[in-house]
Amino acid sequence: MSEKSVSTVVIDAPLAEVQAALFEIGSYPEWLSSIKKADVIERDGENRVLKAKLAIDAGVMKDRVTLDYDWSAAPAALSFTMDEADLLTRMDGTYLLKAIDADTTQVTYELTVAVSLPVPSMMITKAQKQTIDAALKELAERVA
């Protein structure tokens, strides 16, 4: 079982701009280097993604995963859980968003991953942390 990894970044952009980038899952390959492809499978009545299939290449974590998105805490948070994958046995995450002021947003990303292969938990935790840090950095660059 893998432990949850968490990182937080403060982005010099209004909350609405950060939300717009983060909430459009179909555009992730345009700015997230770890997401090579994103196919939206299902949307809700508000056009929010409920299910998407992603091709992930995050160093040691390479897989095709189908994620279910939970908008119940939106716009303050966006969570996802893994529906199915080729190698991963778990992939749960949450983005928590908070306006610091009118032009600054704090984003916290929590991620838990487990794989079906015998991989030391230290390596999984390191890969999670690298994935989180890269995603937050690339999100900041996207909205800058």
C-alpha positions in Angstrom: 0.0 0.0 0.0 1.3 3.4 -1.0 1.2 6.5 1.2 -0.4 9.7 0.1 2.0 12.4 -1.2 1.0 16.0 -0.9 2.5 19.3 -2.2 1.2 22.9 -2.2 2.1 25.8 -4.5 1.0 29.4 -4.6 0.2 30.6 -8.1 0.2 34.2 -9.2 -3.2 33.9 -11.0 -6.8 34.5 -10.0 -8.7 31.5 -8.7 -11.1 31.5 -11.7 -8.1 31.1 -14.1 -6.6 28.3 -12.1 -9.9 26.5 -12.0 -10.5 27.0 -15.7 -7.2 25.3 -16.5 -7.5 22.5 -13.9 -11.1 21.7 -14.6 -10.7 21.1 -18.3 -9.3 17.6 -18.2 -9.5 17.1 -21.9 -6.8 19.8 -22.4 -4.3 18.3 -20.0 -2.0 17.0 -22.7 -1.5 20.6 -23.9 0.3 21.5 -20.6 0.9 18.5 -18.4 4.0 16.7 -19.6 3.0 13.5 -17.7 -0.4 13.2 -19.6 0.2 12.1 -23.2 -3.5 11.7 -24.2 -6.8 12.5 -22.5 -10.1 11.1 -24.0 -13.2 12.3 -22.2 -15.7 9.5 -22.0 -18.5 11.1 -20.0 -19.7 14.5 -19.0 -22.4 15.7 -16.6 -25.2 18.2 -17.3 -22.9 21.1 -16.6 -20.4 19.8 -19.1 -17.9 18.7 -16.4 -15.8 15.5 -17.0 -17.1 12.6 -15.1 -14.9 9.9 -16.7 -11.8 10.1 -18.8 -9.1 7.8 -20.1 -5.6 9.1 -19.8 -2.3 7.9 -21.2 0.2 8.6 -18.4 4.0 8.8 -18.7 5.4 10.0 -15.4 8.9 8.5 -15.4 8.5 5.1 -13.7 4.7 5.4 -13.8 3.5 4.6 -17.3 0.0 3.4 -17.8 -3.4 3.9 -19.4 -5.9 4.7 -16.7 -9.6 5.5 -16.6 -10.5 8.0 -13.9 -13.8 8.9 -12.4 -14.0 12.6 -11.4 -15.9 13.8 -8.3 -17.2 17.4 -8.5 -19.1 17.3 -5.2 -16.7 19.7 -3.5 -16.2 22.0 -6.6 -15.1 24.6 -7.1 -12.9 24.3 -4.0 -11.8 20.8 -4.9 -11.6 18.3 -7.7 -11.1 14.7 -6.8 -10.5 11.6 -8.9 -10.4 7.8 -8.4 -9.2 5.1 -10.7 -11.8 3.0 -12.4 -9.4 0.8 -14.3 -5.8 0.6 -15.5 -3.3 -1.7 -17.1 -0.6 -1.7 -14.3 -1.8 0.6 -11.5 -4.0 -0.9 -8.8 -4.9 2.5 -7.2 -4.7 6.1 -8.3 -6.6 8.6 -6.1 -6.1 12.3 -6.1 -7.5 15.6 -5.1 -6.7 19.2 -6.1 -7.7 21.7 -3.4 -8.0 25.3 -4.5 -8.1 28.4 -2.3 -7.9 32.1 -3.2 -5.2 33.9 -1.2 -6.3 37.2 -2.7 -7.8 38.4 -6.0 -4.7 37.6 -8.0 -3.2 34.7 -6.0 -4.3 31.1 -5.6 -3.1 28.3 -3.4 -3.3 24.8 -4.9 -2.7 21.6 -2.9 -2.4 18.3 -4.8 -2.8 15.0 -3.0 -2.0 11.8 -4.8 -1.9 8.1 -3.8 -0.8 5.5 -6.3 -0.3 1.7 -6.0 1.0 -0.6 -8.7 0.5 -4.3 -9.4 4.2 -4.9 -9.9 6.7 -5.5 -7.0 8.0 -1.9 -6.7 9.5 -0.7 -3.4 7.2 1.8 -1.7 10.0 4.3 -1.5 10.2 4.4 -5.3 6.4 4.9 -5.6 6.4 7.7 -3.1 9.3 9.4 -4.9 7.5 9.1 -8.3 4.3 10.4 -6.7 6.1 13.4 -5.3 7.8 14.1 -8.6 4.5 13.8 -10.5 2.8 16.2 -8.0 5.6 18.8 -8.1 5.7 18.7 -11.9 2.0 19.0 -12.2 1.8 22.0 -9.9 4.7 23.7 -11.6 3.2 23.1 -15.1 -0.2 24.4 -13.8 1.4 27.6 -12.6 3.1 28.0 -16.0 -0.2 27.4 -17.8 -2.0 30.2 -16.1 0.9 32.6 -15.8 
